[in-house]
Amino acid sequence: MAEDNYKKQTSLRGGTTRQSASLEHTKDRLPHSVRNDEHKTSLRGGTTKQSAQSKTRPLLPKLRFKEFDGEWKKGSLKKIAYTNPKTKELPDKFIYIDLESVTNGILVKEEVISIEEAPSRAQRVLEKNDILYQTVRPYQKNNLYFDKNGDYVASTGYAQIKAKEDSKYLFQFLHTTNFVNIVNRWSTGTSYPAISPSELIKISISYPTLPEQQKIASFLSAVDEKIQQLAQKKSLLEQYKKGVMQQLFSGELRFKDENGEDFPDWEEKRLGEVCLKIQDGNYGASYPKSEEFVEMGIPFLTSKALGEGGSIIAHKIDYISIEKHSELKKAHLALNDILFTNRGANVGAIGYVDSKISNGNIGPQLTLLRVKKQIESRFLFFAMSSYSMRKQIGSQDSGSAMNFFGIGATSKFRLKIPCIKEQQKIANYLSAIDTKIETLNQQIEKTQSFKKGLLQQMFV
């Protein structure tokens, strides 16, 4: 099976010891004070209480590898690194890194261009171990530790930083909450806030001895590697699911029944033929006013709550009172309903109604689809995001903000329907892939949270 491609052994490296890639094994290598009782956070050289009482608080991290002691030093970025060195002559051809090329510390786009077609912002000629710090919209934290060979040139939308000591340590420090907060405060502009290089180099950096810098950098780089491995697994699974869906809904790939026989041919039907109810949400005078939304109550979903891959974005769900819900009778949700975005920039986006929102209500940007008994709701959920359905939506979407798929237009969408048993097999198979993707999502979030805690405690 194709899923076997995702079972490769992963590992983390820190110092000279090879470790398992599991988060639990990563924690086994934590600095000294983490392995102690959670309540014992004092450090050698004075307890937290003593430090608080000192007139000058010593530069000591909360978490530290046991082989190191002594205070850290502090200096401006200008003191410990070279920033935006004098521009070298551009090579005839090179890979250009603009502000869209880096996402979450990963170089996601590599496009070779010639010097003749290079934009005027292509000025940062890169060398191995350089750091690219995003100075435009720095809150995005799309920074890059450059460790590649070859000719690369970056946009002046980045600051090019060359550390005088350990560049990986400095790269990690630039992502600490304190540093990022200072950068954001010092940035100017509204739509595209930016910090000037002359201001960036004034920000203070705290640092220990070089061996401790290297130890910290090695450990945190291992955590970064783990996050990247999980993200790559997720991406591969998403690509695999996309390919399988294309084959399933085009009929290239078919399941067999329990006797190994072919299922009956699929039948083409209109969406209105397979749904008990197709209903858009509430609008007009009864639509909740801003003061009618509450902190806790009945879930009220609009198109903003529908994310990628059919997900529901929990923190983008609004809430209304029971009384308001009773007033808005038009589109009460039920378990296993399917939500379809009928207008706007994300027209066609879908969501599945689980127990968390099954007592909810929806706004006019959404349409609920409630299936008949002979239809597996999860099958229709996946069918609504198939290539065939997206093609139908795209052919009728004018791109205008006012474009709208009403109940009549929605009910006319055509799709091919297999028998209920084959529907269930398809739904179960694709749901299993979704479960694996969600598990990876949770692992990524857990590891990112773990690293965030480390950044807060391993640096001063």
ABEGO torsion letter per residue (X at the ends): XAAAAAABBBBBBBEABBBBABAAAAAAABBAAAABBAABABBBGEBAAAAAABABBBBBBABBBAABBEBBBBBBAAAABBBGBBBBBBBABBBBBBAAABBGGBBABBBBBBAAABBAABABBBBBGBBBBBABGAAAGBBBBBABBEBBBBBAABBBBBBABBAAAAAAAAABAAAAAAAAAABBEAABBBBBAAAAAABBBBBBBAAAAAAAAAAAAAAAAAAAAAAAAAAAAAAAAAAAAAAAAAGABBBBBAAGBBBBBBBBBBAAAABABBBBBBBEAABBBAAABBABEBBBBBAAABBBGGBBBAAABBBBBAAAAAABAABBBBBGBBBBBABEAABGBBBBBBAAAAABBBBAABBBBBBBAABBAAAAAAAAABAAAAAAAAAABAGBAABBBBAAAAAABBBBBBBAAAAAAAAAAAAAAAAAAAAAAAAAAAAAAAAAAAAAAABX
